[in-house]
Amino acid sequence: MSKTILTIDEYRSLETRAGNMLGHDALMLRAGTAAADFIAERIPAGGRVTLLVGPGNNGGDALVAALELKKRGFATTVVLPGGRQPKSELAKRFFAEWCEAGGAVTDDPYLTEKADCVVDGLFGMGQTKPVAGDDLDAVLWFNERQGLKVSLDVPTGLNPYTGRWIGPRPGCRADATLTFLATKAGFYMEEGVDAAGVVHLFELDVSIPLSTLSVVEEDEFPHVLHRRAQNVHKGDFGRLVVTGGARGTFGAAILAARAALTMGAGLVTVDALAEDIPAFDPLEPALMFAVEKPDYSKFDVTVLGPGLGRSEAARARVKEALETAHALVLDADALNIIAEDLPLQDLLLARREPTVLTPHAMEAARLLRRDVKDVTIDRVAAARELAVQTGAIVVLKGPGTVTTLRSSRAWINPTGSAMLATAGTGDVLAGMIGAMFAQKFDMVEATLSAVWLHGRAVEGLEAGVTASSVARRAADLLNKLRQS
């Protein structure tokens, strides 16, 4: 099932309801026990664990984990940075139990012995101020450790909704974040991608409500994972044209077209604006090349923009594609042309056929007429605003790619790696999305599956990835998923 992402109000409401039904301490007991189970499975029996305990309920979760680990024979130490005592009623209660059990307490983490695991239980969802003073010293100590680093619910110092640090200084950088009830958008975006490490969700046996934002999972595109019928021909899987490839950027159009063919489009044509282009693609001879300006009405899908340039010919192609009743994927310079032309924006908004925009942050900023910092500070909000403004499906690329509909229903993609930070991968994604539309998948499944597969194709890789290899890796993965 897809992982729901809740707003702060939805999250607080869920906590209150669950507390009323289960008892006011049930969630803290379950969260702390889940953390203890996680740690106990990953360090040697009787190993050393040091927990940073904050003043609120996040600190309470850490205290419950400390009590449970102590019972299981682990050498456990609680750190209250600067000697500050817990303030929430539940945290006070569990701290009293810790002291009654003879648990070790110190106010300076640098005075503790080397630990197999260190736990960040300083601040959770409610943090609004930058980390400072003794807490900042504790964060620095946490980040310097060589043992397993675990954050509870949210890494201290991280905005759980935007993935940006609260204030100018970085907070805790965990190997693993154990998050409770619902996952958080910030784990997949901006600084949060590196700060959260591997995210482990514990719903604590609570029924989680639906929301308008969630994490993309395979169950979002079940029809894409079905095996193909046998009694078919290439026309059943769509006719797609890639328009782009101006002089000097011809390769961008080729990358998109190869990706579309690799991901299952039946017939793919390259409409390149450059002169003196090759008569065929020697690496993918099944690609066709338009010898004159194509009639877009004869294609099921147009992928427009990879390497397009901003010439008058390019602008004319954008206008004609927007006026044609067929599925349309707009990328790169097609977006830049539209951003500069109000009549084209009106045509875009008036479209009724599936239309997908695939901007990176700078392209989104141009379309929204904002500074790029206004986009990156809250990528979900920016993507939603752009979808409302254009009426299109928006795929805001980057770590934690955000896909959103005009209705504001949105998804954050959890797949991908730094290996996508290389030239041409965006062109490949545009071609992959186009291929899914050509095969007549539902517009949401088509978009989410391409985004998810594009990211998943490079996971676990640290070198040797070029844009031309991504679609083949994604197709191999799709083949395995369909066979299984």
Salt bridges, closest charged atoms under 4 A:
GLU15 OE1 - ARG12 NH1 2.91
ASP25 OD2 - ARG93 NH1 2.80
ASP37 OD1 - ARG72 NH2 2.51
GLU41 OE1 - ARG42 NH1 3.33
GLU68 OE2 - ARG72 NE 3.20
GLU89 OE2 - LYS92 NZ 3.64
GLU97 OE2 - ARG93 NE 3.37
GLU113 OE1 - ARG48 NH2 3.69
ASP135 OD1 - ARG84 NH2 2.85
GLU144 OE1 - ARG145 NH2 3.17
ASP153 OD1 - LYS184 NZ 2.82
GLU190 OE1 - ARG164 NH1 3.60
GLU190 OE2 - ARG379 NE 3.90
GLU217 OE2 - LYS3 NZ 2.90
ASP236 OD1 - HIS233 NE2 3.56
ASP271 OD2 - ARG317 NE 2.91
ASP281 OD2 - ARG258 NE 2.66
GLU320 OE1 - LYS293 NZ 2.72
GLU323 OE2 - LYS319 NZ 2.75
ASP331 OD1 - LYS397 NZ 3.26
ASP333 OD1 - ARG310 NE 3.62
GLU340 OE2 - ARG310 NH1 2.46
GLU340 OE1 - ARG315 NH2 3.57
ASP341 OD2 - ARG315 NH1 3.46
GLU363 OE2 - HIS360 NE2 3.19
GLU385 OE1 - ARG370 NH2 2.29
GLU445 OE2 - HIS223 ND1 2.63
GLU459 OE1 - ARG456 NE 3.29
ASP476 OD1 - ARG472 NH1 3.82
